[in-house]
Every structure is written in structure tokens, then in C-alpha cells.
Amino acid sequence: MKKLSIKNAMQKSIVCIISHDAGAAEILASYVAQNKLDSLFVLAGPAIAVFERRIGKIDIVELEEALLSCDWCLCGTSWEADLEWQAIHQARDAHKRVVVFLDHWDNYRDRFIRQGIEHLPDEIWVGDSYAQTLASQIFLNTPLKVVENPYFQNIQHQLKHFPQTEASTANGLKILYVCEPIAEYGLRKYGDERYWGYTEYDALSYFLENLAIFGQPVNKVTIRPHPCESLDKYKYAQDLFGDLVVQGGQKTLIEEISQCSVVVGCETMAMIVGILANRRVISCIPPGGKPCSLPHQEIEHLSQLLKIKR
């Protein structure tokens, strides 16, 4: 992809891509690559690594500089960071059309509010009918558009060309456990690491203590940290469970999913990738935790499986 300087951008139709969190970055990076957009990149946080993995080395520019040169803006949203919230405000002040592509299926309104101040874009894009239904109930005066999720399109393309011979259950189940920093999010956002009624450590323990639910031997549980977590965050589980547990995260998500037969997590986007890969997907939010926000009917719930077994 051609990387445009600020000077060259003035001579072409160009989009300013603004992103911080990994989930939205996966969508935006895939959209840019698929549509071969001439872009200026305003990136921070986990988004930088996502874009460079998907697109290659890029030049990052400051928001104010990019707004002088772009024709319109395409943003993600962030859980904590203010980057996109500020960008929406500044883009609209600069009379630049700004579009936000929503990822995930929860906390939609909160993404646009900081310190009680709401900044909404000119248009919101969603990637599927689930998101469209949710967003249409919240954003009554903002145009919504369904744009097929480009990250999922990319995933499906990769799955067609990726060997999946190791997913067999003949020698016991191979499980991929996908993490998210629940306690950290709760503490930073609400001052309470148990704001949602559980932490990532509670959920992992709840799952590992109930492996018998599968009714067959479990050969391996690969624990894959979230992109914003350290690779050794869950090393303690290896100390407790020995060779059953291995550390993941060194391979791509697609590689690790292709080598498992079951994907387990709480409510992370990686679970949806598991569905796309035709894997069994289970949410292990423990009793007392808030319900899983993922609306996909394919997802099973460990608490319900345990009730049925009893």
C-alpha cells in the first residue's frame, strides 16, 4: 500500500484513520487493506501493532496535522482512551465528515462519552445485524449503515487457506482459552476491579476447575492473553495445573484456533473468530458475573452446562 506524506495527501482524496484499541483496529486495518485506501494514520496504543501486522510499516501523524489534509475520517472506538472521542469533536469542528465503525456488541453509548460530554459522528457503521439492532435502539438521530465486517471477511479468507489438521479430539480435547483484562478495565473505568461481578482470574479458575464438563479427557489448555496483556500474566496457572496448561499468544489467533477443538473465554471478540472457524465456543463467566454480552446463539455457557449436568 502506498504511504502518502502530508504534502501528497493534499493532492488526493484521503481518509484519516484514527484508532487506539485492538478490536476496532482489526476492523479498520482490514477495511483499509481491502479497499486500498489512501490514508493518513493517527494511531496509538495496541492499534499500532495491529496495523503494522496487517499493512506493514506505517507513518503515524498527529491528529491536528491529519485533519488539515484529509477529506474525511474513519474512527474506531476505545474503552478508556480519549483519542477517538477527541477526534470526532475536532473533525466535526473542522467540518470534516467523520464515520465510526463500531466493534463488539456492548457499551455503545459509553464509547462516545467522556466527563459527561458526548461527541457523536456523522455516521455509524456496524458489521452485522446483531450490532445494527443494538445500535438502532441507542443512536436514534445518527445514521447507521451495515458494512460487512472486514476483519471477519479477512479471517474467513485465512481459514480457507490454513491447515487445521491438529484440531482432532482423538487424543483428548485441545482447548484455546482467550483472555481479557476484566479487573483492569473495571478498576480504571469504575474504580472497582469487580465492577462486573468477577475478574479474569475468577473466570479462568471457574473454567479450569470444571473441565469434567466435557465428559472426555482434556489434552491441553492453551491460555492466550489479550493483546494488551503481558504474555506471562497467566503463568501462575501453569504452576497450578502443570503440563495441562501451556502459554499461548506467540502465534496468531488463527493459528492457535486452528490447533484447538474448543474456544473458551468470557465475552472477547476472539470467541467470535472461534465461531467463524466452526469451533465449539463456550463463555465461562462465573455465577454472579454480568451476563455475556455476545449475542451469538452458537455460544454455550459454562454455568448452564453445569446446571444441565447436575
Steps between C-alpha positions, in 0.01 A plus 500: 500500500628842409580712802421865437681789655305801624608692191377234257180455694396851410485394135289185547176387662615362829351359817631560848502169692478544878534206737626397842351169620580164339143391421412803291848506348453150357188619320644828374831348388314232305272763344794715392683201351198359319399834349857620432424835659745786484525575868658706770535309826435645844571201721592427859505210744436143381374626162855570381604133511173391337540735205866416448422127503219547248643774278872528570710784632305824504559864582292630788400866496341730755123547490513875442738457209294222342177702523657774291559255215228235504163502326322295765570294812441138590531421872484208732391536860686442825410370841714748693712706259376843391660497155191423291269709721724802450534423130124499447471839667792655314397353163150639527637839607720487190195414286646164404256210470574243767383138503539256790516124446372329815660177615354252750141507627492692827561835672419688180387824663792515744751499216394851398490658846785639709453715813127507425555650153379310194652532152317310227620453140317582179438130437545168680594176327424159647618163377194278539129484575559443872689827528249680280213401730689611811627827354163599350349497849767736632591743222162626390623806312828375353493323162593131519645290221571126492844436352596132502772460760828512302696335780267200495526489121877490536476226763277286279742541211792393719311199634450367147876489449616393843565135595279382785619142541585536869143567616423126533364384836637144465764556768289725720362849461727789414351818638592862429420734788481864384547765769401859562611736782165528677631611840726763346216646293267510800759660725598769252150581379299463820753471782391143570674195354185297572264748338358225278481250785812302410859532380698323231660289773160391631389398152817303423479314832130429445581345164807299602320359804215372283679323214298188580205667325641378167457137593829404340870557569645846442842475340603865512373844596680781320453833679519791257536843667312799362713724274533758780612241758852368560574153367586369846197643684342157540817302564370424849251260340788290369638476852162381627399263220836385364534374144126527437536877458729663245569864429355635178519829317822438306307393189220680318145454620417305184790261558401435859133452415589260217684282752210467744155344505340733757534874562419629849488856634270752664376738230802586287494546122734202463205276588320619187804405296458156655144488368622597153746212521216259585637430844295433809491828696424531871468805724627430852377808686457369856178521705445855622667654197312713253347305210710452189436787258575298187160441334604204282283194551789265430665589832444256785525605864692301758258586781211356298696190402572433867132539591403251230762252620377523858 
